[in-house]
Amino acid sequence: MKRKRDGALLGNMLIARKGNLSVFLVFVGIFFEDPESIRGLLEPKLKAAERLPGP
């Protein structure tokens, strides 16, 4: 989701959840029009987080 202030794009917010794992990221000053452009950055981190031991 892109947020605007005074007509200018501010960035993106991303919320992802899988099982008990929730991730909330905010990118300010850069925005991504295409979800595939950020997949390569985030996917390995989310997969690594899945392997962490539970609470």
mmCIF file as Biopython writes it, N, C-alpha, C and O atoms, coordinates in Angstrom:
data_model
#
loop_
_atom_site.group_PDB
_atom_site.id
_atom_site.type_symbol
_atom_site.label_atom_id
_atom_site.label_alt_id
_atom_site.label_comp_id
_atom_site.label_asym_id
_atom_site.label_entity_id
_atom_site.label_seq_id
_atom_site.pdbx_PDB_ins_code
_atom_site.Cartn_x
_atom_site.Cartn_y
_atom_site.Cartn_z
_atom_site.occupancy
_atom_site.B_iso_or_equiv
_atom_site.auth_seq_id
_atom_site.auth_asym_id
_atom_site.pdbx_PDB_model_num
ATOM 1   N N  . MET A ? 1  ? 0.839  -1.170  0.000  1.0 0.0 1  A 1 
ATOM 2   C CA . MET A ? 1  ? 0.000  0.000   0.000  1.0 0.0 1  A 1 
ATOM 3   C C  . MET A ? 1  ? 0.886  1.236   0.000  1.0 0.0 1  A 1 
ATOM 4   O O  . MET A ? 1  ? 1.833  1.336   0.780  1.0 0.0 1  A 1 
ATOM 5   N N  . LYS A ? 2  ? 0.575  2.156   -0.865 1.0 0.0 2  A 1 
ATOM 6   C CA . LYS A ? 2  ? 1.325  3.406   -0.937 1.0 0.0 2  A 1 
ATOM 7   C C  . LYS A ? 2  ? 0.582  4.470   -0.144 1.0 0.0 2  A 1 
ATOM 8   O O  . LYS A ? 2  ? -0.648 4.525   -0.163 1.0 0.0 2  A 1 
ATOM 9   N N  . ARG A ? 3  ? 1.317  5.295   0.536  1.0 0.0 3  A 1 
ATOM 10  C CA . ARG A ? 3  ? 0.714  6.405   1.275  1.0 0.0 3  A 1 
ATOM 11  C C  . ARG A ? 3  ? 1.131  7.700   0.599  1.0 0.0 3  A 1 
ATOM 12  O O  . ARG A ? 3  ? 2.262  7.825   0.130  1.0 0.0 3  A 1 
ATOM 13  N N  . LYS A ? 4  ? 0.223  8.662   0.549  1.0 0.0 4  A 1 
ATOM 14  C CA . LYS A ? 4  ? 0.531  9.946   -0.072 1.0 0.0 4  A 1 
ATOM 15  C C  . LYS A ? 4  ? 0.389  11.071  0.956  1.0 0.0 4  A 1 
ATOM 16  O O  . LYS A ? 4  ? -0.475 11.038  1.832  1.0 0.0 4  A 1 
ATOM 17  N N  . ARG A ? 5  ? 1.256  12.050  0.818  1.0 0.0 5  A 1 
ATOM 18  C CA . ARG A ? 5  ? 1.149  13.269  1.609  1.0 0.0 5  A 1 
ATOM 19  C C  . ARG A ? 5  ? 1.366  14.426  0.651  1.0 0.0 5  A 1 
ATOM 20  O O  . ARG A ? 5  ? 2.388  14.487  -0.034 1.0 0.0 5  A 1 
ATOM 21  N N  . ASP A ? 6  ? 0.440  15.316  0.601  1.0 0.0 6  A 1 
ATOM 22  C CA . ASP A ? 6  ? 0.530  16.462  -0.311 1.0 0.0 6  A 1 
ATOM 23  C C  . ASP A ? 6  ? 0.728  16.020  -1.756 1.0 0.0 6  A 1 
ATOM 24  O O  . ASP A ? 6  ? 1.389  16.709  -2.532 1.0 0.0 6  A 1 
ATOM 25  N N  . GLY A ? 7  ? 0.156  14.867  -2.121 1.0 0.0 7  A 1 
ATOM 26  C CA . GLY A ? 7  ? 0.252  14.385  -3.490 1.0 0.0 7  A 1 
ATOM 27  C C  . GLY A ? 7  ? 1.529  13.644  -3.835 1.0 0.0 7  A 1 
ATOM 28  O O  . GLY A ? 7  ? 1.643  13.102  -4.934 1.0 0.0 7  A 1 
ATOM 29  N N  . ALA A ? 8  ? 2.503  13.606  -2.919 1.0 0.0 8  A 1 
ATOM 30  C CA . ALA A ? 8  ? 3.778  12.914  -3.184 1.0 0.0 8  A 1 
ATOM 31  C C  . ALA A ? 8  ? 3.754  11.526  -2.554 1.0 0.0 8  A 1 
ATOM 32  O O  . ALA A ? 8  ? 3.253  11.354  -1.443 1.0 0.0 8  A 1 
ATOM 33  N N  . LEU A ? 9  ? 4.293  10.539  -3.261 1.0 0.0 9  A 1 
ATOM 34  C CA . LEU A ? 9  ? 4.385  9.185   -2.707 1.0 0.0 9  A 1 
ATOM 35  C C  . LEU A ? 9  ? 5.402  9.154   -1.582 1.0 0.0 9  A 1 
ATOM 36  O O  . LEU A ? 9  ? 6.496  9.704   -1.707 1.0 0.0 9  A 1 
ATOM 37  N N  . LEU A ? 10 ? 5.037  8.507   -0.479 1.0 0.0 10 A 1 
ATOM 38  C CA . LEU A ? 10 ? 5.929  8.423   0.680  1.0 0.0 10 A 1 
ATOM 39  C C  . LEU A ? 10 ? 6.671  7.096   0.760  1.0 0.0 10 A 1 
ATOM 40  O O  . LEU A ? 10 ? 7.828  7.067   1.180  1.0 0.0 10 A 1 
ATOM 41  N N  . GLY A ? 11 ? 6.045  6.018   0.376  1.0 0.0 11 A 1 
ATOM 42  C CA . GLY A ? 11 ? 6.691  4.711   0.491  1.0 0.0 11 A 1 
ATOM 43  C C  . GLY A ? 11 ? 5.660  3.602   0.476  1.0 0.0 11 A 1 
ATOM 44  O O  . GLY A ? 11 ? 4.548  3.778   -0.023 1.0 0.0 11 A 1 
ATOM 45  N N  . ASN A ? 12 ? 6.042  2.446   1.031  1.0 0.0 12 A 1 
ATOM 46  C CA . ASN A ? 12 ? 5.173  1.278   1.077  1.0 0.0 12 A 1 
ATOM 47  C C  . ASN A ? 12 ? 5.074  0.756   2.496  1.0 0.0 12 A 1 
ATOM 48  O O  . ASN A ? 12 ? 5.982  0.921   3.310  1.0 0.0 12 A 1 
ATOM 49  N N  . MET A ? 13 ? 3.933  0.115   2.771  1.0 0.0 13 A 1 
ATOM 50  C CA . MET A ? 13 ? 3.764  -0.656  4.001  1.0 0.0 13 A 1 
ATOM 51  C C  . MET A ? 13 ? 3.474  -2.093  3.581  1.0 0.0 13 A 1 
ATOM 52  O O  . MET A ? 13 ? 2.719  -2.334  2.640  1.0 0.0 13 A 1 
ATOM 53  N N  . LEU A ? 14 ? 4.071  -3.029  4.279  1.0 0.0 14 A 1 
ATOM 54  C CA . LEU A ? 14 ? 3.878  -4.437  3.962  1.0 0.0 14 A 1 
ATOM 55  C C  . LEU A ? 14 ? 3.563  -5.181  5.251  1.0 0.0 14 A 1 
ATOM 56  O O  . LEU A ? 14 ? 4.258  -5.029  6.256  1.0 0.0 14 A 1 
ATOM 57  N N  . ILE A ? 15 ? 2.521  -5.975  5.211  1.0 0.0 15 A 1 
ATOM 58  C CA . ILE A ? 15 ? 2.169  -6.838  6.333  1.0 0.0 15 A 1 
ATOM 59  C C  . ILE A ? 15 ? 2.051  -8.250  5.781  1.0 0.0 15 A 1 
ATOM 60  O O  . ILE A ? 15 ? 1.335  -8.491  4.809  1.0 0.0 15 A 1 
ATOM 61  N N  . ALA A ? 16 ? 2.765  -9.186  6.414  1.0 0.0 16 A 1 
ATOM 62  C CA . ALA A ? 16 ? 2.714  -10.582 5.992  1.0 0.0 16 A 1 
ATOM 63  C C  . ALA A ? 16 ? 2.549  -11.459 7.222  1.0 0.0 16 A 1 
ATOM 64  O O  . ALA A ? 16 ? 3.095  -11.163 8.284  1.0 0.0 16 A 1 
ATOM 65  N N  . ARG A ? 17 ? 1.800  -12.528 7.075  1.0 0.0 17 A 1 
ATOM 66  C CA . ARG A ? 17 ? 1.613  -13.454 8.177  1.0 0.0 17 A 1 
ATOM 67  C C  . ARG A ? 17 ? 1.601  -14.870 7.632  1.0 0.0 17 A 1 
ATOM 68  O O  . ARG A ? 17 ? 0.973  -15.158 6.613  1.0 0.0 17 A 1 
ATOM 69  N N  . LYS A ? 18 ? 2.313  -15.750 8.335  1.0 0.0 18 A 1 
ATOM 70  C CA . LYS A ? 18 ? 2.279  -17.179 8.028  1.0 0.0 18 A 1 
ATOM 71  C C  . LYS A ? 18 ? 2.336  -17.912 9.351  1.0 0.0 18 A 1 
ATOM 72  O O  . LYS A ? 18 ? 3.339  -17.837 10.062 1.0 0.0 18 A 1 
ATOM 73  N N  . GLY A ? 19 ? 1.267  -18.620 9.690  1.0 0.0 19 A 1 
ATOM 74  C CA . GLY A ? 19 ? 1.211  -19.277 10.990 1.0 0.0 19 A 1 
ATOM 75  C C  . GLY A ? 19 ? 1.288  -18.251 12.101 1.0 0.0 19 A 1 
ATOM 76  O O  . GLY A ? 19 ? 0.520  -17.289 12.125 1.0 0.0 19 A 1 
ATOM 77  N N  . ASN A ? 20 ? 2.218  -18.457 13.024 1.0 0.0 20 A 1 
ATOM 78  C CA . ASN A ? 20 ? 2.393  -17.536 14.151 1.0 0.0 20 A 1 
ATOM 79  C C  . ASN A ? 20 ? 3.375  -16.405 13.846 1.0 0.0 20 A 1 
ATOM 80  O O  . ASN A ? 20 ? 3.607  -15.547 14.698 1.0 0.0 20 A 1 
ATOM 81  N N  . LEU A ? 21 ? 3.948  -16.394 12.654 1.0 0.0 21 A 1 
ATOM 82  C CA . LEU A ? 21 ? 4.932  -15.379 12.280 1.0 0.0 21 A 1 
ATOM 83  C C  . LEU A ? 21 ? 4.234  -14.211 11.603 1.0 0.0 21 A 1 
ATOM 84  O O  . LEU A ? 21 ? 3.537  -14.396 10.605 1.0 0.0 21 A 1 
ATOM 85  N N  . SER A ? 22 ? 4.417  -13.007 12.138 1.0 0.0 22 A 1 
ATOM 86  C CA . SER A ? 22 ? 3.889  -11.784 11.524 1.0 0.0 22 A 1 
ATOM 87  C C  . SER A ? 22 ? 5.047  -10.840 11.259 1.0 0.0 22 A 1 
ATOM 88  O O  . SER A ? 22 ? 5.954  -10.702 12.080 1.0 0.0 22 A 1 
ATOM 89  N N  . VAL A ? 23 ? 5.008  -10.187 10.093 1.0 0.0 23 A 1 
ATOM 90  C CA . VAL A ? 23 ? 6.047  -9.241  9.707  1.0 0.0 23 A 1 
ATOM 91  C C  . VAL A ? 23 ? 5.364  -7.950  9.262  1.0 0.0 23 A 1 
ATOM 92  O O  . VAL A ? 23 ? 4.423  -7.977  8.468  1.0 0.0 23 A 1 
ATOM 93  N N  . PHE A ? 24 ? 5.841  -6.834  9.775  1.0 0.0 24 A 1 
ATOM 94  C CA . PHE A ? 24 ? 5.331  -5.523  9.387  1.0 0.0 24 A 1 
ATOM 95  C C  . PHE A ? 24 ? 6.522  -4.673  8.990  1.0 0.0 24 A 1 
ATOM 96  O O  . PHE A ? 24 ? 7.412  -4.438  9.807  1.0 0.0 24 A 1 
ATOM 97  N N  . LEU A ? 25 ? 6.555  -4.209  7.748  1.0 0.0 25 A 1 
ATOM 98  C CA . LEU A ? 25 ? 7.661  -3.395  7.245  1.0 0.0 25 A 1 
ATOM 99  C C  . LEU A ? 25 ? 7.126  -2.088  6.684  1.0 0.0 25 A 1 
ATOM 100 O O  . LEU A ? 25 ? 6.051  -2.045  6.087  1.0 0.0 25 A 1 
ATOM 101 N N  . VAL A ? 26 ? 7.893  -1.024  6.886  1.0 0.0 26 A 1 
ATOM 102 C CA . VAL A ? 26 ? 7.550  0.276   6.318  1.0 0.0 26 A 1 
ATOM 103 C C  . VAL A ? 26 ? 8.776  0.776   5.571  1.0 0.0 26 A 1 
ATOM 104 O O  . VAL A ? 26 ? 9.867  0.865   6.134  1.0 0.0 26 A 1 
ATOM 105 N N  . PHE A ? 27 ? 8.588  1.099   4.305  1.0 0.0 27 A 1 
ATOM 106 C CA . PHE A ? 27 ? 9.643  1.682   3.489  1.0 0.0 27 A 1 
ATOM 107 C C  . PHE A ? 27 ? 9.276  3.141   3.255  1.0 0.0 27 A 1 
ATOM 108 O O  . PHE A ? 27 ? 8.207  3.430   2.716  1.0 0.0 27 A 1 
ATOM 109 N N  . VAL A ? 28 ? 10.133 4.048   3.646  1.0 0.0 28 A 1 
ATOM 110 C CA . VAL A ? 28 ? 9.886  5.477   3.477  1.0 0.0 28 A 1 
ATOM 111 C C  . VAL A ? 28 ? 10.927 6.029   2.516  1.0 0.0 28 A 1 
ATOM 112 O O  . VAL A ? 28 ? 12.115 5.732   2.641  1.0 0.0 28 A 1 
ATOM 113 N N  . GLY A ? 29 ? 10.484 6.825   1.564  1.0 0.0 29 A 1 
ATOM 114 C CA . GLY A ? 29 ? 11.398 7.434   0.611  1.0 0.0 29 A 1 
ATOM 115 C C  . GLY A ? 29 ? 11.592 6.622   -0.651 1.0 0.0 29 A 1 
ATOM 116 O O  . GLY A ? 29 ? 12.236 7.083   -1.593 1.0 0.0 29 A 1 
ATOM 117 N N  . ILE A ? 30 ? 11.043 5.417   -0.684 1.0 0.0 30 A 1 
ATOM 118 C CA . ILE A ? 30 ? 11.105 4.568   -1.867 1.0 0.0 30 A 1 
ATOM 119 C C  . ILE A ? 30 ? 9.799  3.785   -1.925 1.0 0.0 30 A 1 
ATOM 120 O O  . ILE A ? 30 ? 9.258  3.406   -0.886 1.0 0.0 30 A 1 
ATOM 121 N N  . PHE A ? 31 ? 9.297  3.544   -3.107 1.0 0.0 31 A 1 
ATOM 122 C CA . PHE A ? 31 ? 8.090  2.735   -3.218 1.0 0.0 31 A 1 
ATOM 123 C C  . PHE A ? 31 ? 8.238  1.763   -4.371 1.0 0.0 31 A 1 
ATOM 124 O O  . PHE A ? 31 ? 8.990  1.991   -5.319 1.0 0.0 31 A 1 
ATOM 125 N N  . PHE A ? 32 ? 7.502  0.678   -4.262 1.0 0.0 32 A 1 
ATOM 126 C CA . PHE A ? 32 ? 7.565  -0.399  -5.232 1.0 0.0 32 A 1 
ATOM 127 C C  . PHE A ? 32 ? 6.205  -0.527  -5.900 1.0 0.0 32 A 1 
ATOM 128 O O  . PHE A ? 32 ? 5.211  -0.799  -5.227 1.0 0.0 32 A 1 
ATOM 129 N N  . GLU A ? 33 ? 6.144  -0.337  -7.198 1.0 0.0 33 A 1 
ATOM 130 C CA . GLU A ? 33 ? 4.905  -0.485  -7.953 1.0 0.0 33 A 1 
ATOM 131 C C  . GLU A ? 33 ? 4.577  -1.959  -8.170 1.0 0.0 33 A 1 
ATOM 132 O O  . GLU A ? 33 ? 3.413  -2.356  -8.131 1.0 0.0 33 A 1 
ATOM 133 N N  . ASP A ? 34 ? 5.608  -2.762  -8.399 1.0 0.0 34 A 1 
ATOM 134 C CA . ASP A ? 34 ? 5.440  -4.173  -8.747 1.0 0.0 34 A 1 
ATOM 135 C C  . ASP A ? 34 ? 5.872  -5.040  -7.564 1.0 0.0 34 A 1 
ATOM 136 O O  . ASP A ? 34 ? 7.023  -4.949  -7.135 1.0 0.0 34 A 1 
ATOM 137 N N  . PRO A ? 35 ? 4.986  -5.873  -7.027 1.0 0.0 35 A 1 
ATOM 138 C CA . PRO A ? 35 ? 5.350  -6.725  -5.892 1.0 0.0 35 A 1 
ATOM 139 C C  . PRO A ? 35 ? 6.540  -7.649  -6.182 1.0 0.0 35 A 1 
ATOM 140 O O  . PRO A ? 35 ? 7.287  -8.001  -5.268 1.0 0.0 35 A 1 
ATOM 141 N N  . GLU A ? 36 ? 6.715  -8.037  -7.430 1.0 0.0 36 A 1 
ATOM 142 C CA . GLU A ? 36 ? 7.832  -8.927  -7.777 1.0 0.0 36 A 1 
ATOM 143 C C  . GLU A ? 36 ? 9.183  -8.243  -7.569 1.0 0.0 36 A 1 
ATOM 144 O O  . GLU A ? 36 ? 10.186 -8.922  -7.350 1.0 0.0 36 A 1 
ATOM 145 N N  . SER A ? 37 ? 9.222  -6.923  -7.633 1.0 0.0 37 A 1 
ATOM 146 C CA . SER A ? 37 ? 10.488 -6.221  -7.488 1.0 0.0 37 A 1 
ATOM 147 C C  . SER A ? 37 ? 11.044 -6.300  -6.072 1.0 0.0 37 A 1 
ATOM 148 O O  . SER A ? 37 ? 12.247 -6.122  -5.878 1.0 0.0 37 A 1 
ATOM 149 N N  . ILE A ? 38 ? 10.214 -6.558  -5.095 1.0 0.0 38 A 1 
ATOM 150 C CA . ILE A ? 38 ? 10.684 -6.650  -3.714 1.0 0.0 38 A 1 
ATOM 151 C C  . ILE A ? 38 ? 10.747 -8.102  -3.230 1.0 0.0 38 A 1 
ATOM 152 O O  . ILE A ? 38 ? 11.318 -8.383  -2.176 1.0 0.0 38 A 1 
ATOM 153 N N  . ARG A ? 39 ? 10.167 -9.009  -3.990 1.0 0.0 39 A 1 
ATOM 154 C CA . ARG A ? 39 ? 10.135 -10.427 -3.586 1.0 0.0 39 A 1 
ATOM 155 C C  . ARG A ? 39 ? 11.534 -10.984 -3.350 1.0 0.0 39 A 1 
ATOM 156 O O  . ARG A ? 39 ? 11.754 -11.685 -2.362 1.0 0.0 39 A 1 
ATOM 157 N N  . GLY A ? 40 ? 12.481 -10.690 -4.231 1.0 0.0 40 A 1 
ATOM 158 C CA . GLY A ? 40 ? 13.842 -11.208 -4.092 1.0 0.0 40 A 1 
ATOM 159 C C  . GLY A ? 40 ? 14.534 -10.727 -2.827 1.0 0.0 40 A 1 
ATOM 160 O O  . GLY A ? 40 ? 15.399 -11.422 -2.293 1.0 0.0 40 A 1 
ATOM 161 N N  . LEU A ? 41 ? 14.169 -9.557  -2.347 1.0 0.0 41 A 1 
ATOM 162 C CA . LEU A ? 41 ? 14.748 -9.022  -1.118 1.0 0.0 41 A 1 
ATOM 163 C C  . LEU A ? 41 ? 14.128 -9.667  0.121  1.0 0.0 41 A 1 
ATOM 164 O O  . LEU A ? 41 ? 14.840 -10.000 1.069  1.0 0.0 41 A 1 
ATOM 165 N N  . LEU A ? 42 ? 12.829 -9.840  0.119  1.0 0.0 42 A 1 
ATOM 166 C CA . LEU A ? 42 ? 12.120 -10.284 1.320  1.0 0.0 42 A 1 
ATOM 167 C C  . LEU A ? 42 ? 11.960 -11.786 1.460  1.0 0.0 42 A 1 
ATOM 168 O O  . LEU A ? 42 ? 11.985 -12.305 2.576  1.0 0.0 42 A 1 
ATOM 169 N N  . GLU A ? 43 ? 11.800 -12.484 0.368  1.0 0.0 43 A 1 
ATOM 170 C CA . GLU A ? 43 ? 11.508 -13.914 0.452  1.0 0.0 43 A 1 
ATOM 171 C C  . GLU A ? 43 ? 12.550 -14.725 1.230  1.0 0.0 43 A 1 
ATOM 172 O O  . GLU A ? 43 ? 12.159 -15.541 2.064  1.0 0.0 43 A 1 
ATOM 173 N N  . PRO A ? 44 ? 13.856 -14.542 0.999  1.0 0.0 44 A 1 
ATOM 174 C CA . PRO A ? 44 ? 14.832 -15.308 1.779  1.0 0.0 44 A 1 
ATOM 175 C C  . PRO A ? 44 ? 14.768 -15.009 3.280  1.0 0.0 44 A 1 
ATOM 176 O O  . PRO A ? 44 ? 14.984 -15.901 4.101  1.0 0.0 44 A 1 
ATOM 177 N N  . LYS A ? 45 ? 14.475 -13.763 3.636  1.0 0.0 45 A 1 
ATOM 178 C CA . LYS A ? 45 ? 14.378 -13.391 5.060  1.0 0.0 45 A 1 
ATOM 179 C C  . LYS A ? 45 ? 13.163 -14.041 5.708  1.0 0.0 45 A 1 
ATOM 180 O O  . LYS A ? 45 ? 13.241 -14.517 6.841  1.0 0.0 45 A 1 
ATOM 181 N N  . LEU A ? 46 ? 12.049 -14.063 4.999  1.0 0.0 46 A 1 
ATOM 182 C CA . LEU A ? 46 ? 10.840 -14.686 5.549  1.0 0.0 46 A 1 
ATOM 183 C C  . LEU A ? 46 ? 11.016 -16.193 5.698  1.0 0.0 46 A 1 
ATOM 184 O O  . LEU A ? 46 ? 10.558 -16.781 6.678  1.0 0.0 46 A 1 
ATOM 185 N N  . LYS A ? 47 ? 11.675 -16.809 4.735  1.0 0.0 47 A 1 
ATOM 186 C CA . LYS A ? 47 ? 11.923 -18.254 4.838  1.0 0.0 47 A 1 
ATOM 187 C C  . LYS A ? 47 ? 12.855 -18.578 6.005  1.0 0.0 47 A 1 
ATOM 188 O O  . LYS A ? 47 ? 12.665 -19.576 6.699  1.0 0.0 47 A 1 
ATOM 189 N N  . ALA A ? 48 ? 13.853 -17.735 6.213  1.0 0.0 48 A 1 
ATOM 190 C CA . ALA A ? 48 ? 14.768 -17.932 7.363  1.0 0.0 48 A 1 
ATOM 191 C C  . ALA A ? 48 ? 14.021 -17.753 8.677  1.0 0.0 48 A 1 
ATOM 192 O O  . ALA A ? 48 ? 14.273 -18.478 9.639  1.0 0.0 48 A 1 
ATOM 193 N N  . ALA A ? 49 ? 13.116 -16.803 8.723  1.0 0.0 49 A 1 
ATOM 194 C CA . ALA A ? 49 ? 12.339 -16.560 9.946  1.0 0.0 49 A 1 
ATOM 195 C C  . ALA A ? 49 ? 11.446 -17.746 10.268 1.0 0.0 49 A 1 
ATOM 196 O O  . ALA A ? 49 ? 11.198 -18.022 11.442 1.0 0.0 49 A 1 
ATOM 197 N N  . GLU A ? 50 ? 10.959 -18.450 9.265  1.0 0.0 50 A 1 
ATOM 198 C CA . GLU A ? 50 ? 10.127 -19.638 9.486  1.0 0.0 50 A 1 
ATOM 199 C C  . GLU A ? 50 ? 10.901 -20.725 10.220 1.0 0.0 50 A 1 
ATOM 200 O O  . GLU A ? 50 ? 10.304 -21.524 10.941 1.0 0.0 50 A 1 
ATOM 201 N N  . ARG A ? 51 ? 12.202 -20.766 10.050 1.0 0.0 51 A 1 
ATOM 202 C CA . ARG A ? 51 ? 13.010 -21.814 10.680 1.0 0.0 51 A 1 
ATOM 203 C C  . ARG A ? 51 ? 13.388 -21.488 12.117 1.0 0.0 51 A 1 
ATOM 204 O O  . ARG A ? 51 ? 13.985 -22.324 12.795 1.0 0.0 51 A 1 
ATOM 205 N N  . LEU A ? 52 ? 13.055 -20.290 12.600 1.0 0.0 52 A 1 
ATOM 206 C CA . LEU A ? 52 ? 13.373 -19.925 13.972 1.0 0.0 52 A 1 
ATOM 207 C C  . LEU A ? 52 ? 12.533 -20.763 14.925 1.0 0.0 52 A 1 
ATOM 208 O O  . LEU A ? 52 ? 11.401 -21.124 14.604 1.0 0.0 52 A 1 
ATOM 209 N N  . PRO A ? 53 ? 13.084 -21.075 16.103 1.0 0.0 53 A 1 
ATOM 210 C CA . PRO A ? 53 ? 12.305 -21.840 17.073 1.0 0.0 53 A 1 
ATOM 211 C C  . PRO A ? 53 ? 11.112 -21.019 17.569 1.0 0.0 53 A 1 
ATOM 212 O O  . PRO A ? 53 ? 11.174 -19.793 17.655 1.0 0.0 53 A 1 
ATOM 213 N N  . GLY A ? 54 ? 10.033 -21.722 17.890 1.0 0.0 54 A 1 
ATOM 214 C CA . GLY A ? 54 ? 8.824  -21.061 18.390 1.0 0.0 54 A 1 
ATOM 215 C C  . GLY A ? 54 ? 9.016  -20.521 19.795 1.0 0.0 54 A 1 
ATOM 216 O O  . GLY A ? 54 ? 10.003 -20.834 20.461 1.0 0.0 54 A 1 
ATOM 217 N N  . PRO A ? 55 ? 8.075  -19.715 20.238 1.0 0.0 55 A 1 
ATOM 218 C CA . PRO A ? 55 ? 8.159  -19.130 21.597 1.0 0.0 55 A 1 
ATOM 219 C C  . PRO A ? 55 ? 7.997  -20.157 22.686 1.0 0.0 55 A 1 
ATOM 220 O O  . PRO A ? 55 ? 8.044  -19.817 23.868 1.0 0.0 55 A 1 
#
